[in-house]
Amino acid sequence: MNRILRRAMQDSDRYVIEMDYADAKGNRTHRFVSPIRFMGSYRFLGLCLCREQPRQFQLSRCKNIRLVPACDVLMPAPLSEVGPELTAV
């Protein structure tokens, strides 16, 4: 997971990430994020392309992370709910 995030951070003009995320209340969403930097060993700061705002994401709550070409994602990207069958990376 960290390798994918680093790649998107280093080449932010070419890549963003797509992931499923569970917030503190357990709500699960599918998001597109442009990672900015790590904030310690357990979270990162990123621009959520769905909410069009910077957000902090805990790594333990991120699932199904993958790199996507930035040119394929338009803001605002759709924010969709994810069912309870959230799978691990």
C-alpha angles and dihedrals in degrees: 000000000000090000091057092047092049091050091052091046093050095046102032093153091062106031144042127170130247116206148151113246133192115204126212091274092052096253109148124212138172110232146177113220136179103213115221107180145330116262102203122315099303108045144033138205116235142162107250104218090199096056094028090227138103112262137179116235126197110224092221090061095051117096137172093019117182138164117250129185108262090221089065094059123075123193125273090040116197116270109210133180119246124215124244092265091085107162129214124249 
